[in-house]
Amino acid sequence: MKLKLDLHDIYNRGGEIDRALRGIIQEAIQKKATEVEIIPGKGSGQLKKKVLRFLDQKEIKALYHRIDKDSKNHGRLFVYFKHK
């Protein structure tokens, strides 16, 4: 199962971005999704950096397996999960 989170609509609202990211990570764990596609968009790159900083937090990092950046579209990230 794959989940998708598009951040275009809330790109300038920091608190909502964190809540959306936390929510999609929790949903992936609950539904045992193997992949979450996060779309921060291309723009200046600041939102993508914010997303990567969020994902790099120790307690969040413990929840997923790895992250890939889309080589063809730098406005997308993929977060992969391994469930026991």
PDB file with one MODEL, atoms N, CA, C and O in Angstrom:
MODEL        1
ATOM      1  N   MET A   1       0.830  -1.178   0.000  1.00  0.00           N
ATOM      2  CA  MET A   1       0.000   0.000   0.000  1.00  0.00           C
ATOM      3  C   MET A   1       0.879   1.247   0.000  1.00  0.00           C
ATOM      4  O   MET A   1       1.896   1.309   0.690  1.00  0.00           O
ATOM      5  N   LYS A   2       0.468   2.233  -0.784  1.00  0.00           N
ATOM      6  CA  LYS A   2       1.198   3.495  -0.856  1.00  0.00           C
ATOM      7  C   LYS A   2       0.269   4.626  -0.435  1.00  0.00           C
ATOM      8  O   LYS A   2      -0.916   4.635  -0.770  1.00  0.00           O
ATOM      9  N   LEU A   3       0.829   5.578   0.305  1.00  0.00           N
ATOM     10  CA  LEU A   3       0.086   6.769   0.711  1.00  0.00           C
ATOM     11  C   LEU A   3       0.758   7.986   0.091  1.00  0.00           C
ATOM     12  O   LEU A   3       1.930   7.934  -0.280  1.00  0.00           O
ATOM     13  N   LYS A   4       0.005   9.088  -0.022  1.00  0.00           N
ATOM     14  CA  LYS A   4       0.535  10.289  -0.659  1.00  0.00           C
ATOM     15  C   LYS A   4       0.139  11.515   0.153  1.00  0.00           C
ATOM     16  O   LYS A   4      -0.996  11.626   0.616  1.00  0.00           O
ATOM     17  N   LEU A   5       1.088  12.435   0.320  1.00  0.00           N
ATOM     18  CA  LEU A   5       0.836  13.698   1.013  1.00  0.00           C
ATOM     19  C   LEU A   5       1.355  14.836   0.148  1.00  0.00           C
ATOM     20  O   LEU A   5       2.556  14.944  -0.097  1.00  0.00           O
ATOM     21  N   ASP A   6       0.435  15.688  -0.316  1.00  0.00           N
ATOM     22  CA  ASP A   6       0.794  16.850  -1.130  1.00  0.00           C
ATOM     23  C   ASP A   6       0.744  18.083  -0.240  1.00  0.00           C
ATOM     24  O   ASP A   6      -0.306  18.411   0.312  1.00  0.00           O
ATOM     25  N   LEU A   7       1.868  18.763  -0.099  1.00  0.00           N
ATOM     26  CA  LEU A   7       1.966  19.917   0.804  1.00  0.00           C
ATOM     27  C   LEU A   7       1.760  21.262   0.096  1.00  0.00           C
ATOM     28  O   LEU A   7       1.958  22.310   0.711  1.00  0.00           O
ATOM     29  N   HIS A   8       1.371  21.252  -1.165  1.00  0.00           N
ATOM     30  CA  HIS A   8       1.205  22.509  -1.900  1.00  0.00           C
ATOM     31  C   HIS A   8       0.236  23.481  -1.219  1.00  0.00           C
ATOM     32  O   HIS A   8       0.495  24.684  -1.180  1.00  0.00           O
ATOM     33  N   ASP A   9      -0.870  22.973  -0.685  1.00  0.00           N
ATOM     34  CA  ASP A   9      -1.897  23.845  -0.113  1.00  0.00           C
ATOM     35  C   ASP A   9      -1.509  24.461   1.227  1.00  0.00           C
ATOM     36  O   ASP A   9      -2.076  25.481   1.619  1.00  0.00           O
ATOM     37  N   ILE A  10      -0.556  23.861   1.935  1.00  0.00           N
ATOM     38  CA  ILE A  10      -0.189  24.372   3.266  1.00  0.00           C
ATOM     39  C   ILE A  10       1.292  24.741   3.352  1.00  0.00           C
ATOM     40  O   ILE A  10       1.873  24.752   4.437  1.00  0.00           O
ATOM     41  N   TYR A  11       1.891  25.041   2.210  1.00  0.00           N
ATOM     42  CA  TYR A  11       3.339  25.265   2.151  1.00  0.00           C
ATOM     43  C   TYR A  11       3.838  26.360   3.088  1.00  0.00           C
ATOM     44  O   TYR A  11       5.006  26.336   3.476  1.00  0.00           O
ATOM     45  N   ASN A  12       2.988  27.325   3.466  1.00  0.00           N
ATOM     46  CA  ASN A  12       3.452  28.446   4.282  1.00  0.00           C
ATOM     47  C   ASN A  12       2.894  28.407   5.700  1.00  0.00           C
ATOM     48  O   ASN A  12       2.914  29.425   6.392  1.00  0.00           O
ATOM     49  N   ARG A  13       2.400  27.262   6.145  1.00  0.00           N
ATOM     50  CA  ARG A  13       1.854  27.148   7.499  1.00  0.00           C
ATOM     51  C   ARG A  13       2.583  26.035   8.247  1.00  0.00           C
ATOM     52  O   ARG A  13       2.186  24.871   8.194  1.00  0.00           O
ATOM     53  N   GLY A  14       3.650  26.409   8.939  1.00  0.00           N
ATOM     54  CA  GLY A  14       4.552  25.461   9.591  1.00  0.00           C
ATOM     55  C   GLY A  14       3.894  24.448  10.501  1.00  0.00           C
ATOM     56  O   GLY A  14       4.196  23.257  10.413  1.00  0.00           O
ATOM     57  N   GLY A  15       2.987  24.896  11.386  1.00  0.00           N
ATOM     58  CA  GLY A  15       2.322  23.982  12.312  1.00  0.00           C
ATOM     59  C   GLY A  15       1.491  22.944  11.588  1.00  0.00           C
ATOM     60  O   GLY A  15       1.477  21.774  11.971  1.00  0.00           O
ATOM     61  N   GLU A  16       0.798  23.368  10.543  1.00  0.00           N
ATOM     62  CA  GLU A  16      -0.027  22.426   9.777  1.00  0.00           C
ATOM     63  C   GLU A  16       0.840  21.428   9.023  1.00  0.00           C
ATOM     64  O   GLU A  16       0.456  20.270   8.863  1.00  0.00           O
ATOM     65  N   ILE A  17       1.998  21.866   8.563  1.00  0.00           N
ATOM     66  CA  ILE A  17       2.921  20.966   7.857  1.00  0.00           C
ATOM     67  C   ILE A  17       3.375  19.853   8.801  1.00  0.00           C
ATOM     68  O   ILE A  17       3.352  18.678   8.436  1.00  0.00           O
ATOM     69  N   ASP A  18       3.788  20.225  10.012  1.00  0.00           N
ATOM     70  CA  ASP A  18       4.217  19.221  10.993  1.00  0.00           C
ATOM     71  C   ASP A  18       3.087  18.254  11.325  1.00  0.00           C
ATOM     72  O   ASP A  18       3.311  17.046  11.414  1.00  0.00           O
ATOM     73  N   ARG A  19       1.869  18.777  11.509  1.00  0.00           N
ATOM     74  CA  ARG A  19       0.721  17.913  11.818  1.00  0.00           C
ATOM     75  C   ARG A  19       0.431  16.965  10.657  1.00  0.00           C
ATOM     76  O   ARG A  19       0.145  15.787  10.870  1.00  0.00           O
ATOM     77  N   ALA A  20       0.504  17.478   9.435  1.00  0.00           N
ATOM     78  CA  ALA A  20       0.241  16.647   8.252  1.00  0.00           C
ATOM     79  C   ALA A  20       1.296  15.540   8.132  1.00  0.00           C
ATOM     80  O   ALA A  20       0.965  14.392   7.836  1.00  0.00           O
ATOM     81  N   LEU A  21       2.564  15.892   8.363  1.00  0.00           N
ATOM     82  CA  LEU A  21       3.640  14.893   8.278  1.00  0.00           C
ATOM     83  C   LEU A  21       3.481  13.833   9.364  1.00  0.00           C
ATOM     84  O   LEU A  21       3.595  12.637   9.097  1.00  0.00           O
ATOM     85  N   ARG A  22       3.217  14.281  10.586  1.00  0.00           N
ATOM     86  CA  ARG A  22       3.012  13.349  11.692  1.00  0.00           C
ATOM     87  C   ARG A  22       1.826  12.419  11.394  1.00  0.00           C
ATOM     88  O   ARG A  22       1.876  11.217  11.656  1.00  0.00           O
ATOM     89  N   GLY A  23       0.771  13.006  10.844  1.00  0.00           N
ATOM     90  CA  GLY A  23      -0.438  12.249  10.528  1.00  0.00           C
ATOM     91  C   GLY A  23      -0.203  11.181   9.471  1.00  0.00           C
ATOM     92  O   GLY A  23      -0.682  10.055   9.604  1.00  0.00           O
ATOM     93  N   ILE A  24       0.535  11.533   8.420  1.00  0.00           N
ATOM     94  CA  ILE A  24       0.761  10.562   7.340  1.00  0.00           C
ATOM     95  C   ILE A  24       1.694   9.440   7.805  1.00  0.00           C
ATOM     96  O   ILE A  24       1.541   8.297   7.374  1.00  0.00           O
ATOM     97  N   ILE A  25       2.650   9.747   8.672  1.00  0.00           N
ATOM     98  CA  ILE A  25       3.553   8.723   9.226  1.00  0.00           C
ATOM     99  C   ILE A  25       2.736   7.753  10.092  1.00  0.00           C
ATOM    100  O   ILE A  25       2.891   6.537   9.984  1.00  0.00           O
ATOM    101  N   GLN A  26       1.863   8.304  10.953  1.00  0.00           N
ATOM    102  CA  GLN A  26       1.018   7.460  11.809  1.00  0.00           C
ATOM    103  C   GLN A  26       0.072   6.600  10.978  1.00  0.00           C
ATOM    104  O   GLN A  26      -0.138   5.424  11.274  1.00  0.00           O
ATOM    105  N   GLU A  27      -0.502   7.209   9.921  1.00  0.00           N
ATOM    106  CA  GLU A  27      -1.413   6.461   9.043  1.00  0.00           C
ATOM    107  C   GLU A  27      -0.673   5.307   8.356  1.00  0.00           C
ATOM    108  O   GLU A  27      -1.209   4.208   8.221  1.00  0.00           O
ATOM    109  N   ALA A  28       0.558   5.571   7.927  1.00  0.00           N
ATOM    110  CA  ALA A  28       1.359   4.528   7.271  1.00  0.00           C
ATOM    111  C   ALA A  28       1.615   3.366   8.230  1.00  0.00           C
ATOM    112  O   ALA A  28       1.569   2.202   7.832  1.00  0.00           O
ATOM    113  N   ILE A  29       1.884   3.689   9.484  1.00  0.00           N
ATOM    114  CA  ILE A  29       2.141   2.642  10.476  1.00  0.00           C
ATOM    115  C   ILE A  29       0.862   1.859  10.754  1.00  0.00           C
ATOM    116  O   ILE A  29       0.878   0.629  10.788  1.00  0.00           O
ATOM    117  N   GLN A  30      -0.249   2.575  10.953  1.00  0.00           N
ATOM    118  CA  GLN A  30      -1.521   1.914  11.256  1.00  0.00           C
ATOM    119  C   GLN A  30      -1.989   1.017  10.113  1.00  0.00           C
ATOM    120  O   GLN A  30      -2.470  -0.093  10.339  1.00  0.00           O
ATOM    121  N   LYS A  31      -1.841   1.510   8.882  1.00  0.00           N
ATOM    122  CA  LYS A  31      -2.326   0.756   7.719  1.00  0.00           C
ATOM    123  C   LYS A  31      -1.274  -0.185   7.139  1.00  0.00           C
ATOM    124  O   LYS A  31      -1.519  -0.897   6.165  1.00  0.00           O
ATOM    125  N   LYS A  32      -0.089  -0.170   7.768  1.00  0.00           N
ATOM    126  CA  LYS A  32       1.040  -0.993   7.312  1.00  0.00           C
ATOM    127  C   LYS A  32       1.413  -0.699   5.855  1.00  0.00           C
ATOM    128  O   LYS A  32       1.708  -1.605   5.075  1.00  0.00           O
ATOM    129  N   ALA A  33       1.391   0.589   5.515  1.00  0.00           N
ATOM    130  CA  ALA A  33       1.796   1.013   4.177  1.00  0.00           C
ATOM    131  C   ALA A  33       3.298   0.814   4.035  1.00  0.00           C
ATOM    132  O   ALA A  33       4.043   0.959   5.004  1.00  0.00           O
ATOM    133  N   THR A  34       3.737   0.485   2.838  1.00  0.00           N
ATOM    134  CA  THR A  34       5.168   0.277   2.618  1.00  0.00           C
ATOM    135  C   THR A  34       5.847   1.546   2.128  1.00  0.00           C
ATOM    136  O   THR A  34       7.068   1.673   2.221  1.00  0.00           O
ATOM    137  N   GLU A  35       5.063   2.490   1.605  1.00  0.00           N
ATOM    138  CA  GLU A  35       5.660   3.693   1.016  1.00  0.00           C
ATOM    139  C   GLU A  35       4.736   4.898   1.196  1.00  0.00           C
ATOM    140  O   GLU A  35       3.516   4.789   1.065  1.00  0.00           O
ATOM    141  N   VAL A  36       5.343   6.048   1.497  1.00  0.00           N
ATOM    142  CA  VAL A  36       4.624   7.318   1.529  1.00  0.00           C
ATOM    143  C   VAL A  36       5.331   8.262   0.571  1.00  0.00           C
ATOM    144  O   VAL A  36       6.540   8.474   0.667  1.00  0.00           O
ATOM    145  N   GLU A  37       4.569   8.824  -0.348  1.00  0.00           N
ATOM    146  CA  GLU A  37       5.100   9.831  -1.265  1.00  0.00           C
ATOM    147  C   GLU A  37       4.746  11.193  -0.674  1.00  0.00           C
ATOM    148  O   GLU A  37       3.577  11.487  -0.426  1.00  0.00           O
ATOM    149  N   ILE A  38       5.764  12.018  -0.452  1.00  0.00           N
ATOM    150  CA  ILE A  38       5.550  13.366   0.079  1.00  0.00           C
ATOM    151  C   ILE A  38       5.932  14.351  -1.019  1.00  0.00           C
ATOM    152  O   ILE A  38       7.021  14.271  -1.588  1.00  0.00           O
ATOM    153  N   ILE A  39       5.029  15.275  -1.310  1.00  0.00           N
ATOM    154  CA  ILE A  39       5.265  16.246  -2.371  1.00  0.00           C
ATOM    155  C   ILE A  39       5.374  17.643  -1.768  1.00  0.00           C
ATOM    156  O   ILE A  39       4.361  18.309  -1.555  1.00  0.00           O
ATOM    157  N   PRO A  40       6.603  18.091  -1.490  1.00  0.00           N
ATOM    158  CA  PRO A  40       6.769  19.463  -1.012  1.00  0.00           C
ATOM    159  C   PRO A  40       6.753  20.460  -2.172  1.00  0.00           C
ATOM    160  O   PRO A  40       6.614  21.663  -1.954  1.00  0.00           O
ATOM    161  N   GLY A  41       6.895  19.969  -3.390  1.00  0.00           N
ATOM    162  CA  GLY A  41       6.950  20.845  -4.561  1.00  0.00           C
ATOM    163  C   GLY A  41       8.375  21.308  -4.820  1.00  0.00           C
ATOM    164  O   GLY A  41       9.276  21.078  -4.014  1.00  0.00           O
ATOM    165  N   LYS A  42       8.558  21.952  -5.937  1.00  0.00           N
ATOM    166  CA  LYS A  42       9.906  22.378  -6.332  1.00  0.00           C
ATOM    167  C   LYS A  42      10.281  23.696  -5.671  1.00  0.00           C
ATOM    168  O   LYS A  42      11.175  23.711  -4.825  1.00  0.00           O
ATOM    169  N   GLY A  43       9.647  24.778  -6.013  1.00  0.00           N
ATOM    170  CA  GLY A  43       9.864  26.070  -5.355  1.00  0.00           C
ATOM    171  C   GLY A  43      11.317  26.373  -5.043  1.00  0.00           C
ATOM    172  O   GLY A  43      12.222  26.036  -5.807  1.00  0.00           O
ATOM    173  N   SER A  44      11.522  27.023  -3.894  1.00  0.00           N
ATOM    174  CA  SER A  44      12.875  27.424  -3.486  1.00  0.00           C
ATOM    175  C   SER A  44      13.632  26.298  -2.797  1.00  0.00           C
ATOM    176  O   SER A  44      14.843  26.396  -2.598  1.00  0.00           O
ATOM    177  N   GLY A  45      12.935  25.239  -2.434  1.00  0.00           N
ATOM    178  CA  GLY A  45      13.585  24.128  -1.744  1.00  0.00           C
ATOM    179  C   GLY A  45      13.467  24.210  -0.236  1.00  0.00           C
ATOM    180  O   GLY A  45      13.875  23.280   0.460  1.00  0.00           O
ATOM    181  N   GLN A  46      12.919  25.301   0.291  1.00  0.00           N
ATOM    182  CA  GLN A  46      12.821  25.468   1.744  1.00  0.00           C
ATOM    183  C   GLN A  46      11.860  24.463   2.371  1.00  0.00           C
ATOM    184  O   GLN A  46      12.133  23.924   3.444  1.00  0.00           O
ATOM    185  N   LEU A  47      10.735  24.211   1.701  1.00  0.00           N
ATOM    186  CA  LEU A  47       9.763  23.258   2.242  1.00  0.00           C
ATOM    187  C   LEU A  47      10.339  21.841   2.249  1.00  0.00           C
ATOM    188  O   LEU A  47      10.124  21.084   3.196  1.00  0.00           O
ATOM    189  N   LYS A  48      11.061  21.490   1.204  1.00  0.00           N
ATOM    190  CA  LYS A  48      11.689  20.164   1.157  1.00  0.00           C
ATOM    191  C   LYS A  48      12.695  20.028   2.296  1.00  0.00           C
ATOM    192  O   LYS A  48      12.777  18.975   2.928  1.00  0.00           O
ATOM    193  N   LYS A  49      13.457  21.084   2.560  1.00  0.00           N
ATOM    194  CA  LYS A  49      14.415  21.052   3.672  1.00  0.00           C
ATOM    195  C   LYS A  49      13.695  20.881   5.001  1.00  0.00           C
ATOM    196  O   LYS A  49      14.156  20.142   5.871  1.00  0.00           O
ATOM    197  N   LYS A  50      12.554  21.569   5.158  1.00  0.00           N
ATOM    198  CA  LYS A  50      11.765  21.444   6.382  1.00  0.00           C
ATOM    199  C   LYS A  50      11.278  20.007   6.559  1.00  0.00           C
ATOM    200  O   LYS A  50      11.345  19.451   7.655  1.00  0.00           O
ATOM    201  N   VAL A  51      10.788  19.410   5.469  1.00  0.00           N
ATOM    202  CA  VAL A  51      10.311  18.022   5.515  1.00  0.00           C
ATOM    203  C   VAL A  51      11.455  17.085   5.897  1.00  0.00           C
ATOM    204  O   VAL A  51      11.280  16.198   6.733  1.00  0.00           O
ATOM    205  N   LEU A  52      12.619  17.279   5.292  1.00  0.00           N
ATOM    206  CA  LEU A  52      13.776  16.423   5.597  1.00  0.00           C
ATOM    207  C   LEU A  52      14.222  16.594   7.052  1.00  0.00           C
ATOM    208  O   LEU A  52      14.594  15.618   7.703  1.00  0.00           O
ATOM    209  N   ARG A  53      14.186  17.834   7.566  1.00  0.00           N
ATOM    210  CA  ARG A  53      14.523  18.061   8.986  1.00  0.00           C
ATOM    211  C   ARG A  53      13.523  17.352   9.890  1.00  0.00           C
ATOM    212  O   ARG A  53      13.904  16.761  10.900  1.00  0.00           O
ATOM    213  N   PHE A  54      12.240  17.412   9.526  1.00  0.00           N
ATOM    214  CA  PHE A  54      11.206  16.714  10.300  1.00  0.00           C
ATOM    215  C   PHE A  54      11.497  15.210  10.319  1.00  0.00           C
ATOM    216  O   PHE A  54      11.485  14.584  11.379  1.00  0.00           O
ATOM    217  N   LEU A  55      11.756  14.641   9.146  1.00  0.00           N
ATOM    218  CA  LEU A  55      11.998  13.199   9.035  1.00  0.00           C
ATOM    219  C   LEU A  55      13.290  12.771   9.724  1.00  0.00           C
ATOM    220  O   LEU A  55      13.455  11.599  10.062  1.00  0.00           O
ATOM    221  N   ASP A  56      14.202  13.714   9.932  1.00  0.00           N
ATOM    222  CA  ASP A  56      15.495  13.401  10.543  1.00  0.00           C
ATOM    223  C   ASP A  56      15.452  13.432  12.075  1.00  0.00           C
ATOM    224  O   ASP A  56      16.439  13.090  12.726  1.00  0.00           O
ATOM    225  N   GLN A  57      14.331  13.835  12.645  1.00  0.00           N
ATOM    226  CA  GLN A  57      14.208  13.832  14.102  1.00  0.00           C
ATOM    227  C   GLN A  57      14.312  12.396  14.615  1.00  0.00           C
ATOM    228  O   GLN A  57      13.769  11.472  14.010  1.00  0.00           O
ATOM    229  N   LYS A  58      15.010  12.219  15.734  1.00  0.00           N
ATOM    230  CA  LYS A  58      15.301  10.882  16.255  1.00  0.00           C
ATOM    231  C   LYS A  58      14.045  10.018  16.411  1.00  0.00           C
ATOM    232  O   LYS A  58      14.031   8.860  15.994  1.00  0.00           O
ATOM    233  N   GLU A  59      12.982  10.589  17.017  1.00  0.00           N
ATOM    234  CA  GLU A  59      11.780   9.780  17.274  1.00  0.00           C
ATOM    235  C   GLU A  59      11.010   9.460  15.992  1.00  0.00           C
ATOM    236  O   GLU A  59      10.311   8.448  15.931  1.00  0.00           O
ATOM    237  N   ILE A  60      11.128  10.301  14.975  1.00  0.00           N
ATOM    238  CA  ILE A  60      10.466  10.053  13.690  1.00  0.00           C
ATOM    239  C   ILE A  60      11.291   9.052  12.877  1.00  0.00           C
ATOM    240  O   ILE A  60      10.749   8.133  12.261  1.00  0.00           O
ATOM    241  N   LYS A  61      12.611   9.252  12.889  1.00  0.00           N
ATOM    242  CA  LYS A  61      13.522   8.390  12.132  1.00  0.00           C
ATOM    243  C   LYS A  61      13.385   6.919  12.537  1.00  0.00           C
ATOM    244  O   LYS A  61      13.587   6.019  11.721  1.00  0.00           O
ATOM    245  N   ALA A  62      13.043   6.691  13.797  1.00  0.00           N
ATOM    246  CA  ALA A  62      12.897   5.321  14.305  1.00  0.00           C
ATOM    247  C   ALA A  62      11.668   4.621  13.711  1.00  0.00           C
ATOM    248  O   ALA A  62      11.546   3.400  13.809  1.00  0.00           O
ATOM    249  N   LEU A  63      10.764   5.385  13.099  1.00  0.00           N
ATOM    250  CA  LEU A  63       9.501   4.821  12.607  1.00  0.00           C
ATOM    251  C   LEU A  63       9.564   4.314  11.173  1.00  0.00           C
ATOM    252  O   LEU A  63       8.739   3.494  10.770  1.00  0.00           O
ATOM    253  N   TYR A  64      10.544   4.798  10.390  1.00  0.00           N
ATOM    254  CA  TYR A  64      10.595   4.381   8.992  1.00  0.00           C
ATOM    255  C   TYR A  64      11.939   3.729   8.670  1.00  0.00           C
ATOM    256  O   TYR A  64      12.882   3.784   9.459  1.00  0.00           O
ATOM    257  N   HIS A  65      11.997   3.111   7.485  1.00  0.00           N
ATOM    258  CA  HIS A  65      13.182   2.357   7.079  1.00  0.00           C
ATOM    259  C   HIS A  65      14.198   3.239   6.340  1.00  0.00           C
ATOM    260  O   HIS A  65      15.375   3.266   6.698  1.00  0.00           O
ATOM    261  N   ARG A  66      13.734   3.964   5.301  1.00  0.00           N
ATOM    262  CA  ARG A  66      14.651   4.818   4.535  1.00  0.00           C
ATOM    263  C   ARG A  66      13.879   5.867   3.740  1.00  0.00           C
ATOM    264  O   ARG A  66      12.657   5.795   3.604  1.00  0.00           O
ATOM    265  N   ILE A  67      14.622   6.841   3.219  1.00  0.00           N
ATOM    266  CA  ILE A  67      14.059   7.911   2.390  1.00  0.00           C
ATOM    267  C   ILE A  67      14.793   7.923   1.051  1.00  0.00           C
ATOM    268  O   ILE A  67      16.006   7.724   0.990  1.00  0.00           O
ATOM    269  N   ASP A  68      14.033   8.159  -0.020  1.00  0.00           N
ATOM    270  CA  ASP A  68      14.630   8.361  -1.347  1.00  0.00           C
ATOM    271  C   ASP A  68      14.122   9.679  -1.897  1.00  0.00           C
ATOM    272  O   ASP A  68      12.964  10.047  -1.698  1.00  0.00           O
ATOM    273  N   LYS A  69      15.001  10.383  -2.592  1.00  0.00           N
ATOM    274  CA  LYS A  69      14.604  11.580  -3.325  1.00  0.00           C
ATOM    275  C   LYS A  69      14.381  11.162  -4.773  1.00  0.00           C
ATOM    276  O   LYS A  69      15.173  10.405  -5.334  1.00  0.00           O
ATOM    277  N   ASP A  70      13.315  11.650  -5.372  1.00  0.00           N
ATOM    278  CA  ASP A  70      13.003  11.318  -6.762  1.00  0.00           C
ATOM    279  C   ASP A  70      14.075  11.939  -7.659  1.00  0.00           C
ATOM    280  O   ASP A  70      14.266  13.156  -7.652  1.00  0.00           O
ATOM    281  N   SER A  71      14.766  11.111  -8.422  1.00  0.00           N
ATOM    282  CA  SER A  71      15.862  11.603  -9.264  1.00  0.00           C
ATOM    283  C   SER A  71      15.356  12.398 -10.468  1.00  0.00           C
ATOM    284  O   SER A  71      16.089  13.223 -11.014  1.00  0.00           O
ATOM    285  N   LYS A  72      14.116  12.159 -10.883  1.00  0.00           N
ATOM    286  CA  LYS A  72      13.567  12.857 -12.047  1.00  0.00           C
ATOM    287  C   LYS A  72      12.745  14.086 -11.664  1.00  0.00           C
ATOM    288  O   LYS A  72      12.514  14.963 -12.497  1.00  0.00           O
ATOM    289  N   ASN A  73      12.299  14.151 -10.399  1.00  0.00           N
ATOM    290  CA  ASN A  73      11.458  15.257  -9.952  1.00  0.00           C
ATOM    291  C   ASN A  73      11.905  15.644  -8.546  1.00  0.00           C
ATOM    292  O   ASN A  73      11.543  14.970  -7.581  1.00  0.00           O
ATOM    293  N   HIS A  74      12.684  16.715  -8.412  1.00  0.00           N
ATOM    294  CA  HIS A  74      13.228  17.058  -7.096  1.00  0.00           C
ATOM    295  C   HIS A  74      12.168  17.612  -6.147  1.00  0.00           C
ATOM    296  O   HIS A  74      12.496  18.000  -5.026  1.00  0.00           O
ATOM    297  N   GLY A  75      10.908  17.658  -6.570  1.00  0.00           N
ATOM    298  CA  GLY A  75       9.811  18.091  -5.715  1.00  0.00           C
ATOM    299  C   GLY A  75       9.077  16.939  -5.045  1.00  0.00           C
ATOM    300  O   GLY A  75       7.973  17.118  -4.533  1.00  0.00           O
ATOM    301  N   ARG A  76       9.694  15.740  -5.047  1.00  0.00           N
ATOM    302  CA  ARG A  76       9.071  14.560  -4.433  1.00  0.00           C
ATOM    303  C   ARG A  76      10.067  13.793  -3.574  1.00  0.00           C
ATOM    304  O   ARG A  76      11.254  13.705  -3.888  1.00  0.00           O
ATOM    305  N   LEU A  77       9.548  13.242  -2.480  1.00  0.00           N
ATOM    306  CA  LEU A  77      10.324  12.366  -1.604  1.00  0.00           C
ATOM    307  C   LEU A  77       9.526  11.092  -1.374  1.00  0.00           C
ATOM    308  O   LEU A  77       8.296  11.107  -1.385  1.00  0.00           O
ATOM    309  N   PHE A  78      10.228  10.004  -1.168  1.00  0.00           N
ATOM    310  CA  PHE A  78       9.575   8.732  -0.849  1.00  0.00           C
ATOM    311  C   PHE A  78      10.113   8.242   0.484  1.00  0.00           C
ATOM    312  O   PHE A  78      11.325   8.187   0.692  1.00  0.00           O
ATOM    313  N   VAL A  79       9.208   7.885   1.386  1.00  0.00           N
ATOM    314  CA  VAL A  79       9.573   7.346   2.687  1.00  0.00           C
ATOM    315  C   VAL A  79       9.114   5.888   2.700  1.00  0.00           C
ATOM    316  O   VAL A  79       7.946   5.598   2.443  1.00  0.00           O
ATOM    317  N   TYR A  80      10.038   4.974   3.001  1.00  0.00           N
ATOM    318  CA  TYR A  80       9.740   3.541   2.965  1.00  0.00           C
ATOM    319  C   TYR A  80       9.674   2.976   4.374  1.00  0.00           C
ATOM    320  O   TYR A  80      10.442   3.362   5.256  1.00  0.00           O
ATOM    321  N   PHE A  81       8.751   2.064   4.563  1.00  0.00           N
ATOM    322  CA  PHE A  81       8.526   1.444   5.870  1.00  0.00           C
ATOM    323  C   PHE A  81       8.692  -0.064   5.767  1.00  0.00           C
ATOM    324  O   PHE A  81       8.369  -0.674   4.748  1.00  0.00           O
ATOM    325  N   LYS A  82       9.207  -0.653   6.847  1.00  0.00           N
ATOM    326  CA  LYS A  82       9.234  -2.125   6.989  1.00  0.00           C
ATOM    327  C   LYS A  82       8.416  -2.423   8.240  1.00  0.00           C
ATOM    328  O   LYS A  82       8.697  -1.901   9.318  1.00  0.00           O
ATOM    329  N   HIS A  83       7.407  -3.265   8.082  1.00  0.00           N
ATOM    330  CA  HIS A  83       6.555  -3.617   9.215  1.00  0.00           C
ATOM    331  C   HIS A  83       6.846  -5.040   9.658  1.00  0.00           C
ATOM    332  O   HIS A  83       7.117  -5.922   8.844  1.00  0.00           O
ATOM    333  N   LYS A  84       6.784  -5.241  10.957  1.00  0.00           N
ATOM    334  CA  LYS A  84       7.085  -6.568  11.508  1.00  0.00           C
ATOM    335  C   LYS A  84       5.852  -7.438  11.490  1.00  0.00           C
ATOM    336  O   LYS A  84       5.905  -8.592  11.914  1.00  0.00           O
TER     337      LYS A  84
ENDMDL
END
